[in-house]
Amino acid sequence: MKKIIITLLAIMISTAAFSEEFAVIVNAANDGEDPRGHFLLLSDSWANGAQSVPFEVDPQGNSKQEKAQESFLNAILQMSPNQYRQHWVDRKAGGNTVKPTLVRNYDAVKTFVMRKKGGIGYLPKKMAGGNVKIIATFNVE
């Protein structure tokens, strides 16, 4: 019995050690309303009238960023990667060509969200601060 408890504790500690908290951030001029709707452009403007402008790191070829995107999709957007891709295909077919702006790194996400009044994005929580608001958090295992 002791062995099982020790093993379970070791698994819990090792899982926690490899977990990183991420934050969904918005421009400081925005309220913390509906991150899913604004990121997917289902809500095209904020209460202050600013147009929703999502930013995310291009995850291609970077396993850490791919995991972060998948965790964001599951926890915040409540979608699988395939559903996410299909969402943008469907929007384009409907004449809506705007989709999230892909940037090189999380510093760029923060910079663009700070500069764009309707900006929304996600990044490691430890990078949030300054002229952005955290409206949601999620963990990346």
C-alpha positions in Angstrom: 0.0 0.0 0.0 2.9 2.4 0.9 4.4 1.7 -2.5 1.2 2.6 -4.3 0.9 5.9 -2.4 4.5 6.8 -3.0 4.2 6.0 -6.7 1.0 8.1 -7.0 2.7 11.0 -5.2 5.7 10.7 -7.5 3.5 10.8 -10.6 1.6 13.8 -9.3 4.8 15.7 -8.5 6.4 14.9 -11.8 3.2 16.0 -13.7 3.1 19.3 -11.8 6.7 19.9 -12.4 6.2 19.7 -16.2 3.0 21.8 -16.2 3.1 25.5 -17.1 0.3 28.0 -16.6 -0.7 30.1 -19.6 -2.9 33.1 -19.7 -5.4 34.5 -22.2 -4.6 38.2 -22.4 -6.5 41.1 -23.9 -5.6 44.8 -24.4 -6.0 46.7 -21.2 -8.9 48.7 -22.8 -11.1 45.5 -23.0 -13.2 43.8 -20.5 -12.8 40.1 -19.7 -15.8 39.0 -21.7 -16.1 35.8 -23.8 -12.5 34.8 -24.8 -13.8 32.0 -27.0 -16.1 34.3 -28.9 -13.5 37.0 -29.5 -10.7 34.6 -30.4 -12.9 32.7 -32.9 -14.3 36.1 -34.1 -17.9 35.0 -33.2 -18.0 38.2 -31.3 -16.4 40.6 -33.8 -16.1 43.6 -31.4 -15.6 44.3 -27.7 -18.0 46.3 -25.5 -15.8 49.4 -26.1 -16.4 49.1 -29.9 -12.9 47.8 -30.7 -12.8 45.1 -33.4 -11.6 41.7 -32.1 -8.1 40.9 -33.3 -6.7 37.5 -32.2 -2.9 36.8 -32.2 -1.1 33.5 -31.7 2.3 32.0 -32.1 2.7 29.9 -35.3 3.2 26.4 -33.7 4.7 24.8 -36.8 7.6 22.5 -35.9 7.8 23.5 -32.2 6.4 20.8 -30.0 6.1 23.1 -26.9 4.0 25.7 -28.9 1.9 22.9 -30.5 1.1 21.6 -26.9 0.3 25.1 -25.8 -2.1 25.6 -28.8 -3.7 22.3 -28.2 -4.2 23.0 -24.5 -5.7 26.5 -25.4 -8.0 24.9 -28.0 -9.3 22.3 -25.4 -9.5 24.5 -22.3 -10.6 27.8 -23.7 -12.1 27.3 -27.2 -13.4 23.8 -26.3 -12.3 22.5 -29.7 -10.0 19.9 -31.1 -7.2 21.0 -33.6 -9.3 19.6 -36.5 -12.4 21.5 -35.3 -10.3 24.6 -35.0 -8.9 24.3 -38.6 -12.4 23.6 -39.9 -13.8 26.7 -38.1 -11.5 28.9 -40.2 -12.2 27.0 -43.4 -16.0 27.5 -42.8 -15.5 31.2 -42.1 -13.5 31.7 -45.2 -16.1 29.8 -47.3 -18.7 32.2 -45.8 -16.7 35.2 -47.0 -14.9 36.0 -43.7 -11.3 36.0 -44.5 -10.0 37.4 -41.2 -8.4 34.8 -38.9 -5.8 35.0 -36.1 -2.5 36.7 -37.0 0.4 34.3 -36.6 3.5 35.7 -35.0 6.9 34.3 -34.3 7.0 34.2 -30.5 5.1 35.0 -27.3 6.9 38.4 -26.9 5.2 39.4 -30.2 1.8 38.2 -29.0 2.1 40.5 -26.0 3.4 43.4 -28.0 0.6 43.2 -30.6 -2.1 42.7 -27.9 -0.8 45.8 -26.1 -0.7 47.9 -29.2 -4.1 46.8 -30.8 -7.1 48.0 -28.9 -9.1 44.8 -29.7 -6.2 42.4 -29.3 -6.5 39.0 -27.7 -3.9 36.2 -27.4 -2.3 33.7 -25.1 1.1 33.2 -23.6 2.9 31.8 -20.6 1.3 33.5 -17.6 4.7 34.6 -16.2 5.0 36.9 -19.3 1.7 38.6 -18.8 1.7 42.0 -17.1 2.2 45.5 -18.3 -0.6 46.9 -20.4 -2.6 43.7 -20.8 -5.3 42.0 -18.8 -5.5 38.3 -18.0 -9.0 37.1 -18.6 -8.5 33.3 -18.4 -5.8 30.8 -17.6 -5.1 27.2 -18.5 -2.3 24.7 -18.0 0.0 23.1 -20.6 1.2 19.7 -19.6 
